[in-house]
């Protein structure tokens, strides 16, 4: 009976010591999952930023449909630039609001 108790206690101690070494494997796995999560978050952020850039490009070339259902041939950005110019804003202010260069603003105003 004493041998059985000593054997069970010895096995318990060995398993207890072994459990400390097993935790390192879980820590490595946890670090790996965390790195993967960070990488995925960065990729998602980059994709969202690219989608926003593409949306802005699409909106730049979009046309306005008036009440008759016909498309106005003047792009939205051109209309916006012309409208801001009519309000008396400087070329620099218009460039800041539309994210165009001053030269592009001047060209749009000259064309209209």
DAWODA-V144519 format. One record per pair of residues at least 4 apart in sequence whose ideal C-beta (glycine too) atoms are under 8 Angstrom apart, sorted by sequence separation. I is the first residue (numbers start at 0). GAP is how many residues later the second one is. D is the distance in whole Angstrom. If there is no record, write none. Layout:
BEGIN
i=I gap=GAP d=D
i=I gap=GAP d=D
END
This chain:
BEGIN
i=0 gap=4 d=7
i=1 gap=4 d=6
i=2 gap=4 d=6
i=3 gap=4 d=6
i=4 gap=4 d=6
i=5 gap=4 d=6
i=6 gap=4 d=6
i=7 gap=4 d=6
i=8 gap=4 d=6
i=9 gap=4 d=6
i=10 gap=4 d=6
i=11 gap=4 d=6
i=12 gap=4 d=6
i=13 gap=4 d=6
i=14 gap=4 d=6
i=15 gap=4 d=8
i=16 gap=4 d=8
i=17 gap=4 d=6
i=18 gap=4 d=7
i=20 gap=4 d=8
i=21 gap=4 d=7
i=22 gap=4 d=6
i=23 gap=4 d=7
i=24 gap=4 d=6
i=25 gap=4 d=6
i=26 gap=4 d=6
i=27 gap=4 d=6
i=28 gap=4 d=6
i=29 gap=4 d=6
i=30 gap=4 d=6
i=31 gap=4 d=6
i=32 gap=4 d=6
i=33 gap=4 d=7
i=34 gap=4 d=6
i=35 gap=4 d=6
i=36 gap=4 d=6
i=37 gap=4 d=6
i=38 gap=4 d=6
i=39 gap=4 d=6
i=40 gap=4 d=6
i=41 gap=4 d=6
i=42 gap=4 d=6
i=43 gap=4 d=6
i=44 gap=4 d=6
i=45 gap=4 d=6
i=46 gap=4 d=6
i=47 gap=4 d=6
i=48 gap=4 d=7
i=49 gap=4 d=6
i=50 gap=4 d=6
i=51 gap=4 d=7
i=52 gap=4 d=7
i=53 gap=4 d=6
i=54 gap=4 d=6
i=55 gap=4 d=6
i=56 gap=4 d=7
i=57 gap=4 d=6
i=64 gap=4 d=6
i=65 gap=4 d=6
i=73 gap=4 d=5
i=74 gap=4 d=7
i=75 gap=4 d=6
i=76 gap=4 d=6
i=77 gap=4 d=6
i=78 gap=4 d=6
i=79 gap=4 d=6
i=80 gap=4 d=6
i=81 gap=4 d=6
i=82 gap=4 d=7
i=84 gap=4 d=7
i=88 gap=4 d=4
i=89 gap=4 d=7
i=90 gap=4 d=6
i=91 gap=4 d=7
i=92 gap=4 d=7
i=93 gap=4 d=6
i=94 gap=4 d=8
i=99 gap=4 d=4
i=100 gap=4 d=7
i=101 gap=4 d=6
i=102 gap=4 d=6
i=103 gap=4 d=6
i=104 gap=4 d=6
i=105 gap=4 d=6
i=106 gap=4 d=6
i=107 gap=4 d=7
i=64 gap=5 d=7
i=65 gap=5 d=8
i=73 gap=5 d=5
i=83 gap=5 d=5
i=88 gap=5 d=5
i=94 gap=5 d=5
i=99 gap=5 d=6
i=64 gap=6 d=5
i=65 gap=6 d=6
i=93 gap=6 d=8
i=94 gap=6 d=6
i=63 gap=7 d=7
i=64 gap=7 d=7
i=71 gap=7 d=8
i=94 gap=7 d=5
i=97 gap=7 d=7
i=62 gap=8 d=4
i=63 gap=8 d=5
i=73 gap=8 d=8
i=88 gap=8 d=8
i=99 gap=8 d=8
i=62 gap=9 d=6
i=83 gap=9 d=7
i=84 gap=9 d=6
i=94 gap=9 d=8
i=62 gap=10 d=7
i=63 gap=10 d=7
i=83 gap=10 d=5
i=91 gap=10 d=6
i=94 gap=10 d=5
i=62 gap=11 d=7
i=90 gap=11 d=5
i=93 gap=11 d=5
i=62 gap=12 d=6
i=63 gap=12 d=6
i=61 gap=13 d=7
i=62 gap=13 d=7
i=80 gap=13 d=6
i=83 gap=13 d=6
i=60 gap=14 d=6
i=61 gap=14 d=5
i=83 gap=14 d=8
i=90 gap=14 d=5
i=59 gap=15 d=7
i=63 gap=15 d=7
i=90 gap=15 d=6
i=59 gap=16 d=7
i=58 gap=17 d=6
i=59 gap=17 d=5
i=79 gap=17 d=8
i=80 gap=17 d=6
i=58 gap=18 d=8
i=79 gap=18 d=6
i=90 gap=18 d=8
i=80 gap=19 d=7
i=84 gap=20 d=8
i=76 gap=21 d=6
i=76 gap=23 d=7
i=80 gap=24 d=6
i=84 gap=24 d=6
i=81 gap=26 d=7
i=80 gap=27 d=5
i=81 gap=27 d=7
i=80 gap=28 d=7
i=77 gap=30 d=5
i=81 gap=30 d=5
i=76 gap=31 d=8
i=77 gap=33 d=8
i=77 gap=34 d=7
i=55 gap=43 d=8
END
